[in-house]
Amino acid sequence: MAIKLSNRTKLIKPSPTLSLSAKATQMRQAGIDVVNFGVGEPDFNTPEYIKAAAHKAIDANFTRYTANAGIIELREAIAAKLMRDNGLSYSPKDILVSPGAKASILNILIAVCDTDDQVLIPVPYWVTYPYQTLMADAVPVYIQTEVSEGYKIQPQALQEAIDDSPCAKVLILNSPSNPTGAVYSREELETIAEICVKNDILIISDEIYERLVYDDVKHVSIASISQEAKDHTVIVNGVSKAYAMTGWRLGYAAGPSHIINAAGRVQEHTTSCVNSITQKACVTALNDEDDSIENMRKEFWKRRDYMYDMLMKIPNVVCKKPQGAFYIMPDISWYLANNKIGIKTAAHFCDQLLEKYHVAMVDGGSFGVKGTVRFSYANSMENINKGVTRFTEFLKEISS
Ligand SMILES: Cc1ncc(COP(=O)(O)O)c(C=O)c1O
């Protein structure tokens, strides 16, 4: 007889982005020309100056376990970055380096949540937040947002969610956002911080897309709003997106000592330290940044404009212009209500689009929003053109 799985794992579904990428790869291997808008990672290679540092670390035999929280020179480099970019002073002892921002968030949730504590999650959300909440034995509480409000939580909705949740303990805030590309302004963050401080809610501020903002938009860390806000915030960030280092696996958390300490103990008995070579490469990535990082941002910016302009030309597609990250999440509800082939959900739409027009994208239901789809523009201009043209043709075909 097969061993019965835990109740916990029964609640956890596979990541839709990873399963979609696997399907698109399978089709490609079968010789099909698939345009994949499902990907959540830069299509650029890791910059040369970072790779050189990794080679050097291997040659110097820097290959053993390191301190669980990360080597001191890396935590110093992160502290310097937090001061340089965010005006925030953290001691290296209040920084925990983990194998990816994903691991950072789970460590923090396990460190602060007791069974049945509630974690406030604005919708749309990154797919991982609810599952990590469940893994920490806590309960997700969703806060709805509207496209007309730029998919950002409104103060009243936040206060109501707190009032209705007697065990509310954490708010997970993600700016710039995956999947919408929304970026919170300083004024908006001030109000959110004030509510969280007043109600003693810990903010996990996922700032992984911090560097990828466009136009004249500035990223603001909610921890920089006030000392009280800083005391109620754990910043989570990493190198995956801005430095094109997704496969190297390094993220970090910075926050109040007792929380970082506890999260470190969790890590000590799970993954332990991050790969030693990655750590050395990241010291160089942060301390010796060259213009390759800014060049990638500028390229994403061009692609965002190009893709957004193409999408805006399609009748009955409603789209909010993203200000950051590398995603666009248009609303295609009109086509779900007005098509002649019986498509009713965005998930079914995505299946058919991949099958018939060989374009892969993730349905918005995975992020908590029905009637929408998520495009990633971490893709070449040529592919953006080809893929959005196919998407447009598919919409025309099903609705005419
Ligand atoms: C919002 C958000 N946070 C965190 C991560 C995870 O980043 P990492 O590669 O550092 O684990 C991602 C990756 O897709 C993300 O979109």
The ligand as a Gaussian input file, in Angstrom:
#p B3LYP/6-31G(d) Opt

LIG

0 1
 C        7.426000      38.220000      -6.343000
 C        8.541000      37.236000      -6.290000
 N        9.194000      37.063000      -5.130000
 C       10.200000      36.182000      -5.016000
 C       10.601000      35.426000      -6.111000
 C       11.689000      34.396000      -5.901000
 O       12.927000      34.808000      -6.220000
 P       14.194000      33.867000      -5.952000
 O       14.644000      33.392000      -7.292000
 O       15.185000      34.772000      -5.304000
 O       13.772000      32.752000      -5.069000
 C        9.952000      35.579000      -7.326000
 C       10.327000      34.731000      -8.483000
 O        9.597000      34.539000      -9.427000
 C        8.899000      36.506000      -7.430000
 O        8.245000      36.706000      -8.582000

